[in-house]
Amino acid sequence: MDPRKLHKEYGLDLRLEYQGCAFCGGSPTTTDHVPSKAFLSKPYPDNFPQVPACKECNQSFSMDEQYVTCLLDCVICGSSESPNLSDTTQKTFRRSPALAERIERCRFKNEKGDVVWAAEMDRVENVITKLARGHVLFDLSYHELETPSTISCMPLMAMSDGQLTSFENAGVGQLTSCPGEIGSRAFLRAFGEPGYAKDEGPWVTVQPGRYRYAIENGWVQIVIAEYLACFVEW
């Protein structure tokens, strides 16, 4: 697809379309939402962020994203059989009982009797990295295609007070940090340009209670469903 057509149809920063797919750098033929719709609830936010993507990448993450969203729902609700699961998760499990069984098999109790979930971390990390790369391109106007030096995630409730304070104050006091390339969305947001309102604190809230992120050159922090805290660094 002609990059100018992508720009016209989706309102993307024209510089980004010419740079290629957000996830592999290849020729973009479509767009992908950042974050994926799977992590949000309807009605979706206005001005939903999108980045250029090739068809292969756009499709390749679908199964892992489905796994992660269903897993998080099960963890938050306590079981794959909980009546409190979202309608989306319940529909997914009806279509794919094998996925529900697969997720339930990773649920067990440790020696203390606490419920523990042994997630397929390669799939979780694949999705977190994908989300982070999308935010880097959308907010900072450059690609980050290298393998991250750090990918980590843990429940917010499992953090110590010190860890939580440090995480929530992402980037605060980092005087050497830069809000991105002049003209990038992060730069415009940081300086209150009309149409790019600056969020309170370091976080950009895509949908309250569902998804927020913080970003600087070299790292991205994400919170999904106000439960899972994620950190990616290059």
Wavefront OBJ file of the C-alpha trace (Angstrom):
o trace
v 0.000 0.000 0.000
v 1.187 3.500 -0.824
v 2.395 5.187 2.391
v 0.517 8.349 1.406
v -2.711 6.323 1.321
v -1.998 5.056 4.846
v -1.415 8.645 5.918
v -4.662 9.837 4.349
v -6.807 6.988 5.680
v -5.387 6.690 9.197
v -3.866 10.086 9.917
v -0.438 8.630 10.681
v 2.729 10.690 10.873
v 3.916 10.432 7.261
v 7.530 9.983 8.370
v 6.593 6.735 10.073
v 4.979 5.064 7.074
v 8.108 5.523 5.025
v 10.175 3.914 7.766
v 8.296 0.623 7.560
v 6.511 -1.883 9.769
v 6.682 -1.086 13.484
v 7.653 -4.653 14.334
v 10.027 -5.837 11.607
v 10.886 -2.745 9.583
v 9.432 -4.263 6.396
v 7.068 -2.639 3.943
v 3.806 -1.682 5.678
v 0.609 -2.806 3.974
v -1.782 -2.214 6.882
v -1.897 -0.693 10.371
v -2.035 -2.122 13.876
v -3.509 -0.568 17.005
v -1.216 0.271 19.915
v -2.235 -1.260 22.235
v -4.164 -4.029 20.529
v -7.943 -3.812 20.928
v -7.808 -7.085 22.864
v -6.457 -5.191 25.887
v -9.256 -2.617 25.936
v -13.003 -2.564 26.446
v -15.725 -1.174 24.217
v -16.370 1.615 23.496
v -12.794 2.112 22.346
v -11.066 5.448 22.936
v -11.197 8.249 20.406
v -8.020 8.764 18.373
v -6.974 5.175 19.025
v -3.199 5.045 18.302
v -2.154 3.099 15.207
v 1.205 2.295 13.654
v 2.132 0.970 10.201
v 2.558 -2.808 10.027
v 3.074 -5.507 7.461
v 0.335 -8.105 7.085
v 2.548 -10.918 8.397
v 3.339 -9.142 11.670
v -0.229 -7.938 12.080
v -1.444 -11.540 11.969
v 1.445 -13.281 13.718
v 0.745 -11.862 17.180
v -2.965 -12.695 17.250
v -2.759 -16.081 18.993
v -0.272 -14.893 21.625
v -2.377 -11.801 22.336
v -5.444 -13.989 22.720
v -3.547 -16.231 25.129
v -2.292 -13.303 27.223
v -5.652 -11.516 27.462
v -7.452 -14.721 28.446
v -4.718 -15.660 30.905
v -4.876 -12.274 32.642
v -8.648 -12.484 32.883
v -8.390 -15.952 34.446
v -5.690 -14.862 36.888
v -7.680 -11.810 37.994
v -10.887 -13.851 38.352
v -9.111 -16.823 39.941
v -9.996 -19.565 37.464
v -10.755 -20.314 33.829
v -14.210 -21.397 34.991
v -15.083 -18.251 36.919
v -18.493 -16.704 36.059
v -16.813 -13.308 36.354
v -14.707 -13.791 33.228
v -15.295 -11.156 30.577
v -17.752 -11.877 27.796
v -14.850 -11.873 25.345
v -12.923 -14.516 27.291
v -16.002 -16.690 27.723
v -16.719 -16.524 23.982
v -13.097 -17.395 23.230
v -13.232 -20.415 25.537
v -16.468 -21.622 23.952
v -14.777 -21.470 20.555
v -11.570 -22.979 21.885
v -12.046 -25.280 24.905
v -8.450 -26.407 24.404
v -7.216 -22.907 25.258
v -9.260 -22.871 28.467
v -7.842 -26.275 29.423
v -4.320 -25.157 28.565
v -4.598 -22.093 30.788
v -6.232 -24.035 33.625
v -3.405 -26.581 33.574
v -0.931 -23.842 34.474
v -2.889 -23.063 37.652
v -1.734 -24.823 40.806
v -1.199 -24.306 44.521
v 2.271 -23.988 46.016
v 3.429 -25.440 49.303
v 1.832 -22.513 51.165
v -1.515 -23.176 49.564
v -1.381 -20.035 47.431
v -2.691 -20.192 43.868
v 0.152 -19.811 41.357
v -0.018 -19.519 37.583
v 2.868 -20.944 35.553
v 2.347 -18.828 32.441
v 3.987 -19.514 29.094
v 6.407 -16.642 29.492
v 7.753 -16.759 25.953
v 4.290 -15.843 24.706
v 3.806 -13.176 27.362
v 7.181 -11.593 26.576
v 6.475 -11.705 22.846
v 3.313 -9.656 23.356
v 4.916 -7.200 25.789
v 7.788 -6.577 23.370
v 5.343 -6.067 20.503
v 3.400 -3.489 22.514
v 6.582 -1.682 23.521
v 7.851 -1.490 19.930
v 4.534 -0.015 18.848
v 4.726 2.679 21.519
v 8.308 3.554 20.581
v 7.387 4.114 16.947
v 4.140 5.954 17.693
v 5.496 8.212 20.440
v 9.184 8.638 19.648
v 9.152 8.340 15.839
v 11.824 5.688 15.495
v 12.013 1.909 15.233
v 13.358 -0.303 18.011
v 13.893 -3.666 16.336
v 16.765 -4.949 18.464
v 16.210 -7.667 21.050
v 15.443 -5.968 24.396
v 18.089 -6.209 27.104
v 15.334 -6.516 29.714
v 11.753 -7.805 29.572
v 10.018 -8.160 32.920
v 6.502 -8.263 34.322
v 4.840 -8.795 37.667
v 1.531 -7.971 39.353
v 1.384 -4.481 40.821
v 0.127 -6.001 44.079
v 3.261 -8.151 44.323
v 5.590 -5.148 44.348
v 7.168 -3.834 47.510
v 6.381 -0.237 48.491
v 9.742 0.861 47.113
v 9.292 -0.987 43.843
v 5.803 0.415 43.377
v 6.893 3.991 44.061
v 9.777 3.701 41.618
v 7.565 2.134 38.960
v 4.753 4.664 39.296
v 7.219 7.574 39.143
v 8.640 6.313 35.856
v 11.196 8.716 34.448
v 10.637 11.395 37.100
v 13.901 13.068 38.025
v 15.817 11.653 35.066
v 17.239 15.009 34.049
v 19.192 13.516 31.183
v 16.084 11.988 29.607
v 14.660 13.466 26.412
v 10.980 13.553 25.387
v 11.801 12.231 21.941
v 12.667 13.669 18.573
v 11.533 17.246 17.960
v 8.158 16.888 16.277
v 7.471 13.404 17.659
v 4.249 12.811 19.565
v 6.090 12.454 22.863
v 7.805 15.816 22.280
v 4.536 17.562 21.411
v 2.769 15.974 24.378
v 5.548 16.983 26.762
v 5.239 20.624 25.755
v 1.458 20.763 25.698
v 1.001 21.264 21.965
v -2.727 21.553 21.088
v -4.056 18.132 20.196
v -1.307 16.444 22.215
v -2.417 17.197 25.762
v 0.106 16.279 28.416
v -1.107 13.589 30.820
v -0.738 14.054 34.545
v 2.579 12.604 35.661
v 4.663 10.310 33.479
v 1.797 8.082 32.314
v -0.291 8.136 29.152
v -3.697 6.590 29.845
v -5.180 4.913 26.784
v -8.249 3.681 28.691
v -8.728 4.147 32.444
v -8.489 0.879 34.340
v -7.490 -1.027 31.222
v -4.219 0.265 29.798
v -1.585 2.927 30.454
v 2.061 3.354 29.566
v 5.109 5.524 30.202
v 7.943 5.942 27.727
v 11.381 7.482 27.354
v 14.226 6.863 24.941
v 15.366 3.317 25.652
v 12.498 1.962 27.734
v 8.748 1.484 27.989
v 6.569 0.706 31.019
v 3.056 -0.685 30.627
v 0.221 -1.495 33.024
v -2.503 -3.824 31.755
v -5.875 -4.033 33.545
v -4.329 -2.243 36.546
v -2.853 -5.643 37.369
v 0.178 -6.536 35.280
v 3.160 -4.166 35.359
v 5.554 -4.571 32.427
v 8.974 -3.127 31.676
v 10.981 -3.323 28.439
v 14.425 -1.815 28.024
v 16.907 -1.737 25.135
l 1 2 3 4 5 6 7 8 9 10 11 12 13 14 15 16 17 18 19 20 21 22 23 24 25 26 27 28 29 30 31 32 33 34 35 36 37 38 39 40 41 42 43 44 45 46 47 48 49 50 51 52 53 54 55 56 57 58 59 60 61 62 63 64 65 66 67 68 69 70 71 72 73 74 75 76 77 78 79 80 81 82 83 84 85 86 87 88 89 90 91 92 93 94 95 96 97 98 99 100 101 102 103 104 105 106 107 108 109 110 111 112 113 114 115 116 117 118 119 120 121 122 123 124 125 126 127 128 129 130 131 132 133 134 135 136 137 138 139 140 141 142 143 144 145 146 147 148 149 150 151 152 153 154 155 156 157 158 159 160 161 162 163 164 165 166 167 168 169 170 171 172 173 174 175 176 177 178 179 180 181 182 183 184 185 186 187 188 189 190 191 192 193 194 195 196 197 198 199 200 201 202 203 204 205 206 207 208 209 210 211 212 213 214 215 216 217 218 219 220 221 222 223 224 225 226 227 228 229 230 231 232 233 234
